[in-house]
């Protein structure tokens, strides 16, 4: 991931992704990516952007051009 959302085509940026799950979220038969990060992963000074809010993002696989990332929480 880049430092700023505008630096990548998906419009998201966050540090230290904690988990990745491949799952068909929207029931279209295509496997999507769900990932996120937690708040304060290693204390106040232990992680880049450690004080940034937790994030849960869904990267939807599609067969046509559309916005691919949806912030879930």
Rosetta silent file (secondary structure, phi, psi, omega in degrees, C-alpha in Angstrom):
SEQUENCE: XXXXXXXXXXXXXXXXXXXXXXXXXXXXXXXXXXXXXXXXXXXXXXXXXXXXXXXXXXXXXXXXXXXXXXXXX
SCORE:     score description
SCORE:     0.000 S_00000001
   1 L     0.000  154.132  178.659    0.000    0.000    0.000 S_00000001
   2 L   -88.495 -179.809  179.666    1.078    3.567   -0.549 S_00000001
   3 L   -77.099  -35.573 -176.856    1.297    6.411    1.976 S_00000001
   4 L  -124.428  145.395  178.957   -1.773    8.308    0.713 S_00000001
   5 H   -55.605  -35.648 -177.425   -5.048    7.007   -0.788 S_00000001
   6 H   -68.456  -12.756 -176.854   -4.596    9.145   -3.904 S_00000001
   7 H   -82.063   -5.794  179.990   -1.325    7.315   -4.697 S_00000001
   8 L  -135.458  161.227 -172.867   -3.019    4.088   -5.781 S_00000001
   9 L   -69.996  -15.374 -178.498   -5.851    3.100   -8.087 S_00000001
  10 L   -94.457  -11.003  177.164   -8.077    1.773   -5.288 S_00000001
  11 L    72.888   25.656  178.272   -8.106    4.977   -3.220 S_00000001
  12 L  -131.170  153.438  173.462   -7.086    3.310    0.054 S_00000001
  13 L  -155.143  125.623  172.631   -3.971    3.316    2.224 S_00000001
  14 L  -155.042  158.042 -176.697   -3.398    1.688    5.575 S_00000001
  15 L  -101.459  157.935  171.718   -0.517    0.058    7.405 S_00000001
  16 L    50.643   65.041  174.718   -0.057   -3.391    8.868 S_00000001
  17 L   -58.139  132.668 -174.900   -2.842   -5.446    7.357 S_00000001
  18 L   -97.933  -25.145 -179.189   -3.784   -8.038    9.982 S_00000001
  19 E  -158.458  153.048  174.900   -5.753  -10.604    8.001 S_00000001
  20 E  -135.599  131.539  178.743   -6.841  -11.414    4.470 S_00000001
  21 E  -128.983  133.242  174.933   -9.827  -13.595    3.615 S_00000001
  22 E   -99.376  116.374 -174.587  -10.922  -14.700    0.153 S_00000001
  23 E  -153.556  149.354  176.494  -14.717  -14.991    0.177 S_00000001
  24 L   -84.541   88.231 -174.582  -17.687  -14.378   -2.130 S_00000001
  25 L   -67.323  -44.967 -173.095  -19.151  -11.429   -0.198 S_00000001
  26 L   -97.422    6.672  174.944  -21.856  -10.381   -2.655 S_00000001
  27 L    70.371   21.954 -178.404  -22.907  -13.835   -3.853 S_00000001
  28 L   -91.274    3.005 -179.693  -21.948  -13.239   -7.501 S_00000001
  29 L    87.450   -3.317  178.145  -19.821  -16.398   -7.729 S_00000001
  30 L  -106.831  136.656 -178.832  -16.529  -14.468   -7.798 S_00000001
  31 L   -78.332  126.315  179.233  -14.134  -14.604   -4.841 S_00000001
  32 E  -101.645  170.368  177.022  -13.509  -11.157   -3.298 S_00000001
  33 E  -110.721  128.296  174.165  -10.769   -9.994   -0.889 S_00000001
  34 E  -118.365  129.124 -178.487  -11.650   -8.839    2.629 S_00000001
  35 E  -149.175  171.709  178.561   -8.859   -7.335    4.729 S_00000001
  36 E  -176.039 -177.016  177.639   -8.257   -4.805    7.455 S_00000001
  37 E  -139.491  156.401 -179.782   -6.140   -3.423   10.239 S_00000001
  38 L  -101.378  163.043  175.967   -6.678   -2.959   13.934 S_00000001
  39 L   -81.387  134.784  174.800   -6.386    0.160   16.094 S_00000001
  40 L    56.916   54.200 -172.560   -3.210    0.411   18.193 S_00000001
  41 L   -61.673  -33.655 -179.777   -1.697   -2.906   17.001 S_00000001
  42 L  -135.590   38.259  179.967    1.533   -2.635   19.037 S_00000001
  43 L    87.870 -179.972 -172.337    0.883    0.226   21.416 S_00000001
  44 L   -67.163  -23.546 -177.778    1.130    3.986   20.905 S_00000001
  45 L  -124.589    7.188 -172.684    4.573    3.996   19.288 S_00000001
  46 L   -88.728  -11.553 -176.558    4.982    0.449   17.975 S_00000001
  47 L  -141.329  147.369  173.120    3.417    0.677   14.531 S_00000001
  48 L   -60.613  135.236 -178.897    3.210    3.157   11.667 S_00000001
  49 L    55.353   35.996 -178.839   -0.161    4.898   11.913 S_00000001
  50 L   -61.081  -27.459  179.307   -0.844    3.021   15.143 S_00000001
  51 L   -90.995   -0.355  178.229   -3.383    5.627   16.222 S_00000001
  52 L   -69.235  151.076 -179.327   -5.275    5.507   12.924 S_00000001
  53 L   -62.608  154.634  174.134   -8.783    4.029   13.150 S_00000001
  54 L   -60.939  153.164 -178.786   -9.336    0.352   12.520 S_00000001
  55 E  -136.387  141.542  172.638  -10.245   -0.488    8.934 S_00000001
  56 E  -132.793  116.967 -175.125  -12.193   -3.264    7.260 S_00000001
  57 E  -124.551  145.233  179.244  -12.149   -3.201    3.457 S_00000001
  58 E  -116.962  117.273  174.723  -13.766   -5.324    0.757 S_00000001
  59 E   -99.221  105.878 -174.321  -12.051   -5.515   -2.622 S_00000001
  60 L   -84.826  126.526  174.656  -14.775   -6.779   -4.947 S_00000001
  61 L   -80.816  128.240  179.268  -13.739   -8.830   -7.974 S_00000001
  62 L  -134.163  160.735  178.464  -15.698   -7.789  -11.041 S_00000001
  63 L   -99.592    4.273  177.423  -15.581   -8.589  -14.732 S_00000001
  64 L  -139.504  157.781 -177.703  -16.190   -4.961  -15.786 S_00000001
  65 L   -67.654  119.594  172.651  -14.632   -1.627  -14.674 S_00000001
  66 L  -151.088  173.059  174.695  -16.184   -0.296  -11.440 S_00000001
  67 L   -64.996  128.394 -171.016  -14.946    0.999   -8.075 S_00000001
  68 L   -98.231  -18.569 -176.546  -13.320   -2.041   -6.509 S_00000001
  69 E  -113.701  132.087  178.036  -12.841   -1.159   -2.841 S_00000001
  70 E  -123.727  120.846  175.406  -15.651   -0.607   -0.360 S_00000001
  71 E   -71.447  122.459 -177.742  -14.913    0.506    3.222 S_00000001
  72 L   -89.071  -40.821 -178.615  -17.022   -1.754    5.417 S_00000001
  73 L  -143.987    0.000    0.000  -16.259   -0.210    8.812 S_00000001
